Amino acid sequence: MSRVSVLTRATGETMTNARGRIEVRESEGERAEISSQGYGFLTDLFRRHDLDQDGALNPSELRELFSVCPEHTHPWEQFHFPHCTATDKHGNLTLQGFLGMWR
């Protein structure tokens, strides 16, 4: 299985630890960015979980996407997600909103 570099430092250094997990340690003046491969990975992940192919993740699809996470929840609780990002007219998470949450 090949590993995709999801994050790069502004200097171009990939940030993964020995287990292949992303580590972000930013000092003052540093920043982390999602690489183009990372955006591709996140876009593919979103589309794989958009089972009804309506361009948005409903609550059931969103739960399935994050089912592998601890406590089966998204990491954005503190931001009142999904109300803090782009949603469709039904309140479902759009791809734009999903990608925006990773910035």
Steps between C-alpha positions, in 0.01 A plus 500: 500500500644838409491788743376843393657809654202696623675791667811693415672777685543829322858383444374188320583251776246218539374458854432135583622294792633142494146360501406710198281729706502872448689702760463874506746687717501862409736750648424868490514618139449150353191371327372170367325462166306218339685380191325451167521125565335563836214690339462215251488249786239703691291550185505126426410425862204738481376356170533141625269580791249702294294188437202678343739707283321827572823694564444520875538273802182447701525408871507126426776532238697730730474250789629226270794715387608561860409151629871409518577795728512478880148531638374488137477876472654778297786711639313832467254493790643819647410691182127407507550290190336483242341840559842669476565400137339467158189283487224446246139619542430193716791568737714219358875546474623596151842413361597868528403497868683172563822623342466833681501324835846354429664836443 
